[in-house]
Amino acid sequence: MRRYAESWDQVQELFNAAVDLPGVERAAMLEQACAGDEALRLEVESLLHSDEQASSFIEDCASQVPRDLLMEPEREDDFAGRQFGAYQIIREIGRGGLGAVYLAARADDEFQKQVAIKVVRRGLDTDDILRRFRAERQILAQLEHPNIGRLIDAGSTEEGLPYFVMEHVDGQPITGYCDAHKLSTTERLELFRLVCGAVTYAHQHLVIHRDIKPSNILVSSDGAPKLLDFGIAKVLHAADPLAALTMTGGRAMTPDYASPEQVRGEPITTSTDIYSLGVLLYELLTGQKPYRLTAHTPEELSRAVIDQIPERPSTALVRTQQSEVRNQKSLRGDLDNIILMAMRKEPARRYSSTAQLSGDIERHQRGLPVIARKDTFSYRAEKFIRRNTIAVAAAVLVLLSLIGGTAIAVAQARRATVHARIAEEQRDAAHRASVRAEKTSRFMQSFLSNANPNWYARGNGRRDVTVREAIDDAVGRMDTELADEPEVRGDLHHTIGEIHRVAGEPESALNHFQLSLDSYRQAYGDQHPKVAMALYYVSVGVGWIDPRKQEAEPLLRQGIAMMRKTDPENINLPYMLQHLATQIMSAERQPTGEADLAEAESLLLEAKPLFVRYYGEDHLATLSADSSFATLAYTRGDLAQAETMREETLRRFRQVEEGGYSHIRGLFHLAQVKLARGKSTEAETLFEQAVHLGSQKLGGDFRFKRLIKDIDAARAAATR
């Protein structure tokens, strides 16, 4: 048999390609790849057998496994019988590239409990690995969720090796559990949504898992899934000291479940986990992985992940003739689209959050319309052309040479007709635009003339006209002079409503927002992005008026539903989502239960990536979403977490807009949570800073008046 060192590259490639394949496919792949080289095949099969013997309870990066298995045998750590803290080791139950996992039991007679203990392997305790191990331990300490493996305790062995104690999950990988219990499609979807809830919770705590796969999701005998192994997780905030620790180790991933951006070594976001969840759902519902490979090499898999469009799940199910448990008809349509949307190559085109993915599955189960839609032909054609530029160009040239003469003749025959029709349509559109522009121009000229004291005095005998009077005069003439231009009226009413809003006149602002909505409906009908935006502004206006506040939320929900339907890429959608989340969390909205707060969290998780996509991480809009997450923690009563998040957002507001309104509100919000935590001296200092800055920067602005009112309310609430 050949030495390991002589065939390292080939053995490693074959191991990576075969390790996650089902038995039949694995055998076929090895038969083809080894091509009669029995020694090579025996070495690979030996490694595969060793891998199967070790539980994958808490694994390290998949790329580490072959290297560790091929290393010279090291001395085994015989911890059996040793006591770690309050627990005594029973036996080893798993081993990965970074650490070993042991089954242990409570060592005293206080109570009976079995746990899993993960320890850094002796000889691998380098500074880098120790930092990664402690980073994983710290990440787990932040996460308390029924579907995430719970951290119980931590410490160091007598030799100085760090370890941590976790709950012991006696279960099967999620795919094996579903097959063993013959779960239906509906039951698999329900189980998958529980996993989505765990990932959503991790994302809300700013943690990206980066290694979601069946072996990292164990399902216990009672059907409860547990998300495990945060060994290569990443913390979202680069300012967090954990972020640098979890980024070490290069492109850590499991190739079969890695996203295109992971394979390319690009920046990682929550969208990476959404892609991996899409692959997992594909496998749960079809019994196979999404890419059809021939050589099963890592290079082929990488190319497939980056370029290959996965076969539709319903088609794959028919081709492989899976059991009746997985129903091809139930996958066709919505579930096909949901899975493939989660797996889109471009992160921006996937679901904006795991909560949105889970919500789409729920909508499918309830028979409601889903967000996911089938990719258009033009999009698929564009991607195909980009991948096959030379071949497509050659084919086009051949085709043109065959049909060129006929095509030119037909084109010439039709060109005049087409050009004439286009010219006529363009003339009509230009004429309508010209008429509209002329009317708008005349109206604005008359408005500006009336704002001139010399002109105004001719008709009114007064020379002390104010801008407000000129606006009021324009409003009186708008509905008659622009009676047949509803879209222009809508724009003008909206602008005037904004003027009244900034002036602190909510009743007048709401009146113009409502007139703007009426005008847009007249111009565009009941389903249009401008109508959706107008509903948003009317809901904001209604929210300022105490007797009508209960009307705000239904209007806003109507606007969001319309915007999602008519223009889901609209830049205003994340503002609408965030505003609804803020309304749900408002102290004035009673009662606000956990289900309401879960919805608010889902809305914020949908809004935040959109803000990042449109504006970047450091824009005020994005920072305001982070501030809303802090509000969520405060509303849930997690004051320590809220304080930490408020301090971070205040620091970033100060960086981006020192002395601005967001900075001033950030001072107030931090003071509010410190007051709730009993830190009254610190709170009062922050309140005073907010008032001082507000009086300097905002003066008589209505926002400063609202700030003073909110400070008084916070102080009063603290004394009750």
C-alpha positions, 0 to 999 in steps of 0.5 A: 500500500502506498505511503500517505505522503505520496498520495496526499492530494489525491486521497484528500480530494477523493475523501472530500468528494465521497464523505457526504455521499449516500452509500450507493453513490459513494461506491459508484464514485469510488469505482469510477475515480479509482479506476482499478487502483485498489490501493488508492481505493482501500486508503480512501475507504479506510478514512471513510470508515474511520470518519463514520466511527467517530460521532460528528456531535460537535465538528470542526471545519470540514476541511480540517478532517482529512488532514487530521486523519492523515497525520501520523498517529498521536497519543490518545488523550485518555480522559476516561474516569477523569473529573472536569469540574462537577462532571466525570468523563465516561467515554469519548463520543466524537473527534474533530480537527480542533477538539474531542468530545466526551460523554460525562456524568455528574460526579456528585450525588446532587442529581443525575445528569449526562453532558457532553464535554468538548476539549482541545486536543493535546498537541493542537493547543496553539495560540490560534486554535485556543483563541478559536476554541474560546471564541466558540465558547463565548459565542455559545454563552450568548445563545439561550434558545430551545433549539440551540445546544446549550452551554452549561459550564467551562474551565481548563484541565490540569494540563491547561487545555480549555474545555466547555460543558454542553447539554448532551443531545442523544439524537440523529442528524436531521436527514437521518431522523426524517428518513428513519421516522418516515416523516411527510413533507409537511412534518419535514417543513415543520421541523425545518422551521424550528431550525430556521427559528434557531438560526434567526435567534443566532442572527439576532444576536449577531452570530453567523453559523457558517456551517449549517449541515445535517450532522450539525443539527441533531434531532432527539427522540422527542422530535426536538432539533438542536443546532450545534457546532459554532466552531467556525461561526462569525460575529457580525460586528467587526468592532466586536473582539470576537469577530477577528477570532472567528475569522481565523482559519481561512475559508472554513466551510463544508463544501457541499453546504457552502455558499458561492461567496464562501467558495470564492472567499468573499465577505460572509453575511447572514445570507450565507446561512440562508443559502446553507438552509436552502441546501439542507431543505433541498436534501430534506425534501428530495433525499439528495444534494442539489448539484449533479456531479460526474467526477465528484472532485472538490474542483467540480463541486466548487464550480457547480456551487458558483455556476450551476443552477440546481435542478428543480427539487420536484424534478429531482424527486421524479428522476430518483423515484424517492419513496411516497413520503416525499411527494413530487406534487407537493414540491412543484410550484411554491416549494421549488421556488422557495428552495431555489430562492434561498439558494440563489447565487447572488446573496442580494437575491436570496431571502433577506432573512431566515425569518422571511424564509420561514415565513414563506414556508408558513405562507405556503402551508396556509395556502397564501401567496409566497414571496418566492417567484420562479427566475425569469427566462431573461435572467437565466439566459443572461447567466448562461451567456456570461458562463459560456460567452465564447460558445454562445458567440460562435453559435450566434455567428453560425446561426446568423450566417444561415438565416441572415439573408431572410432575417434582414429581409423580414427586418426591413419589411417590419422596421418601418411599421415598428418605428412608426408605432414607436415614434407615435407612442413616443410623441404621445408620451412626450406630448402628455409629459409636455402638457403636464410639465407646462401645467406644473410650471404655470402653477409653480410660477403663480405660487412663487408670484403670490409669495412676492409681496409686490404681486400679493399686494395687488390683489390683497392690499398687503405687502407682508405676505408669508410663505405659509400664506402663499402655500395656503393660497396654492392649496386652495387653487391646486384641486381646480387648476390641476384637476386633471393631473392627479399624480402632480397633485399627489406629489404637491400634497405630499410635499406640503404635508412634509412642510406641516410635519416639520413645523409640528402641525400634525393635523395639517400634515395628516390632511395633506398626506390623505389628499396625496393618497387620494390623488395617487389612487386616482392616478394609478389605481389601488395597487402601486408603489406610490399608493403604498408609500402614501399609506405609509405616510398616512399611518405615520400622520395618524400615529401623531393624533391620540384619538386615531392612533389605533388606525395607524397599524392597519394602514401601515400593514396594508402599505407594506403588503402592497409594496411587497407586491408591486415593488419589492425592491423599493428603497422605502420598504425597509423604512416601512418594515422598521416603522411597523416593528417600532409600532409593535414595540411601542409602550402605547400598544397594549398588550404586547406579548411574545408573539408580537415581539417575535413579529417585530424581530422578524420585521427588523431582520428583514429590514436590516439587510435591505438597509445594508444593501442600499446604504452600507453598514455605516449609514444612519438608516442602517444604524437606526435598525440596530437601534431598533434591535436594542429597543427590542431587547429593552422591551423584552426586559433584557436590560443588560443586553439592551444597555450593551447595544445602546452603548454601541449604537450611540458610539456609532451615531456619534461617529457618523453624525456627532451632534445630529438628531440621531446622536441626541436620541441615542443619548436619550435611549441609553439614559432610558435603559440605564435608568431602568437598571437603577443607574440613575446618576449615569442616566441623569448625566446622559439626559442633561447631555441630550437636552444641552445638545438638543437645545443647541442643534434643534432649538424650537424644532418639534423634535426637541419638544418631543425629546423633552416630553420623552425624558419627562415620561422616562423619569416619571416611569422610573419613579412609579 
